[in-house]
């Protein structure tokens, strides 16, 4: 499945701010409101404060990790406009969300401080940015596939998304795809949702629309009882529109990996070791709860097993 996009001392940690070169750099920022912390900022700093730091012996001479530490910042290919994942707060300049917090935590692990520069990247530029050394890593709902693994290396997976359901708030009786049998269901035209619905709810009537905003509008107009789409996109939609809620858990697999330069096995092992510590120490779960978990109900999911999918 192609990904659609599918997230503690407040004044003491370094924060991300816009730079003229189109990325974001870490630096100390004043807290707006006379020293009062804004909620998203506090959550981010809570995650960073809990994140581990690598032992000096793990920063091997001549390694990518050493180069990053000597540079003093981690360069991340990512987004500035993905709600709950990596979105710039217009008030603080801080980049917030699950992917953003994971990038800051990795920077802290290598450097000792969460100093990150984000290079705004797109799905068609990520491989080039990694191969030419413009970025060190990519955190951007980067689905692991064997085809992509021929061009880049993947640590992780660090998160698993997939198709799930959105309904109007207050809807009852719909929590899984099988509940859609005999009902009218909304899906994007030419998306993986269509065959998935046909397989799991063969008696459902599918109506399609050309774009996500059109599908969302159709749901709000009761032209279908549910909208089937990638969880990450639906979560972002629900964040923007409180009349919609995400229900159930993903029923297809879309494993997100941390993109690395192809062939750098030393750095891949290092990042996977860091990711395992984040999971074991509960920091991954905290990052999820503070971002995607503000919209998706329930406890944090079990993190995907590292190296568990082809291409990882």
N, C-alpha and C positions, 0 to 999 in steps of 0.2 A: 504494500500500500504506500502511496506517495504521501509524505507528510504535508499538511496544509500550512504549515507555517514555518504539539501539543505539539519560571514560576520558574559584655555589651555596654560598653560606655559609649554613649551616643556621640559625644563631641570628640572622643579620643581617636576614633578610627578614621582612616583615610576614605574620602568619598570621591565619587566620579563626577567630573564636570566637563562641559563641552569644550572642545578645542577648535581652533580655526581649521585644522587639517581634516575635519570630518569624523574624527574618532572622539573618544572621551578619555581623559587622563585622570588618574587618581591624584588627589591633593586634599589638604585639609580645607573644609568649608565651614563657614559660620552657620550655626543652626538658626533658622528663621524664628521670629517671634520671641526675641529676647532670651534665647537659650532654651526655649521649649522644643522638645523633640517632636517631630511629626511621626505618625504611626508607622508608615512604611519604612522610614529611616531607622526607627528603633528596632523593627523586626530584622532588617538587614544586619544591623550591628550586633544583634543577639546571635545570629547565625555565625557571623565572622568571629565573634568572641569565643564561640565554642569550637571553632575549627582547629584541627591539629597543625603542628609545624614539623617539618621533616628534620630528622637528625642531620648534623653536619656531614656525617659519613655517607648519607644517601645522595648528597649533591656531588656526583662523581666528576673528577677532573676532565675537562674537555667535553662534557655532556651538554645537551640542550638545557638541562636544569641549571648548570653552572652559568651558561650564557644569559639565561633569564635573570638569575640572581645578580649577576654583575651589572646587567642593564638597569635593574631596579624596578622593572614593571613587567607584567605579563600582558602580551598583546593577544587579544581575543577577537576572532571573527564572530560577530553576533548582530543583534538587532537593537534598535532604540525605540521601537514602536510596537512591541509585542506584549499586550497586556498579560500580567501575571507571570511572564517569562523573562522579558528583558525590555523594559520600557522606562524612558527617562521621565522622572518626576518634574513637572514644569515649575514647581515651587522651589525645590532644593537643588535641581540639577542631577540628583542621584539617579543611577540606573538601578531599577528594582525588579525583582521577580526571581523565579526559580533558577533559570539559566544564569542570570546576573550574579546571584548569590553563590552559585557553584563556581563561577569564574573567580570571584573574589576569594573564596575559600582556597582554591588551588593556588592563587597568587600568594596567599598567606603561607601556605604549606612550603612553597619554594623560597620566597623572599623573606618571610617573617612578618610581612605587612600586606594588606589587601590592595596592593597597587596594581590597577588594571587600566589598560587602554583598549577601548572597543573600536574596532574597525567595522563600520556598517557594511555588511556583506549580503549577498543574495544567493539564491540556490544555484544560479549558474556561474558564480564566481568563487565559491568556497574552495574547490579543488585547486584552482590557480593560486589563490591566496596562501594556501598551505604549501604548495610545491615550490613557489618562488620565495618563501620565507617572510612574506609580508605579515603573517600572523603566526603565533605559536600554536594555538589551539582554536577550534571552533566549537562554541556552545550555541546551537541554533536549531533545535528540533531536527537534528541531522540524522535521518533514518539510515541505519546500517543495512547495506545490501552487498552481496558478493560483487556486483558490478562496480559499485563505488569503492570497494576495498581493493580493487586493482589500481586505483589512483591515489588513495589516501589510506592511512592506518586509522583504526578506530579503537579507542579505549572504551570500556564499558561493556554492554549498554548501561547508561546511568539512569534512564527513565524509559518506561514503556507506555506508549499511548495506544490508541486504536479507536475504532468506531464505537460510538456510544449514542445515547438518546438525549434529546432536549425536548422538554414539554413546557406548556404554559404553567406558571406557578399555581399550585393548587390542584393540578391534575392528579387523579388517583387511578390505580389499577394498571399503571404502566411502569415497569421497572426493568424489563428485559426484552430482547427482540421478539421472543415468542408471544409476548403480550400484544403484538401488533397484528396478529392474525385477524382478518375480518374488518380491519380498520384502514383508514386512508393515512398514508405515511408520506412525508416530504423528504426528498433527497436532491442533491445537486446533480445536474445532468452530467453524464459520462464520468461519474465518480464510483469508487469501489463500494459505496453504500448500496447501490442498486443490486448487484449480484448477492451481496450479503443478506439483504432483506429477502430476496427471492428464496435463498437457501433456508433461512431460519424462520421466516414467516411467509410461507408460500401463498397464503390466502389474503395477504395484505394488498391493498391497492396503492400503487406508487405514483405520486405526482412529482414531476421534476421541474426545476427552475435553473436558470443559467448561472446564477451567482449566489454566494452566501447571503448577502443582504436581501435578495429576493426570497430565498428560503426562509429567512428569519421573519420577513414581513408576512409570508404565507402562513407561518405558524401562528403569529399573533392575530391573523384574520380568521383563524379556525378552518383553514383550508386543508388541514391535516392535524392529527392528534399528536404527532411527534415528528421531529426532524432528526434524521440519522446522519451523523457527520463525525469527523475526527474529534476526539475528546478535547484536544488542545484548543482547537478552534471554537468548539462549543463552550468551553470554560471561559475563553476570552469574551465571547458573545454575552454569556450570562453575567460577566463582570460589568459589562457596559449597560446591560438591560436587565434590571431586577425583576421584570415581569416573566422572565424565562429562567428555568432551572434545569440543571443536568441531573439525570437520574441513572441509577445503576452503575455498573463498571464496564470498561471496554470489553467488547466481545470479539475483537480481532487484535492481532499483535502488530505494533509499530514501534520497534525498539530504537531509541535515540542513542547515538554514540557521540563520544568526544572526538572530533576530527583532529588528526595529527599528520605530520608530514610522513609520506609513505616510506616505509622501511626503517623508521627510527624505533627499533624494538626496545632499546634501552629506555627511551622516554615513555613508550607505551606501558612498559612494566611499572615504571615509576608512577604514572598517572593511575593505573589500575590499583596499585598498592594504596595510594591516597584515597581513591574512591572506596575501597574496602574499609579503610579506617573511618571515613565519613559515615558509612552505613552502620558499622559496628558501634560507633560512639553516639549514634542517634542524631548526628548533625544533618545528615541527608533528610531524615524525617522532619526535623525542625524547619529546614528550608522549604520542604513541600507544604507543611502545615501553614507556614507564613505566606504562601503564595497561592498555589493551586488549591490548597486546602481551605482557603477563605471562601471558595465557591463550591467545591465538591465536598459533600457532607461525609462525615465519618473520619476514622483514624487514617493515618498515612498508610499507603499500600506497602506491601513487601517489595523492597527494591529488586529489580531484575538481577539475575545471577551474572556476574562479570564473565565475559567470554562465552556466553550461552547461545549466541546466534551466529549463523554463518556470516563471515566477514569481520567478526570481532576478535 
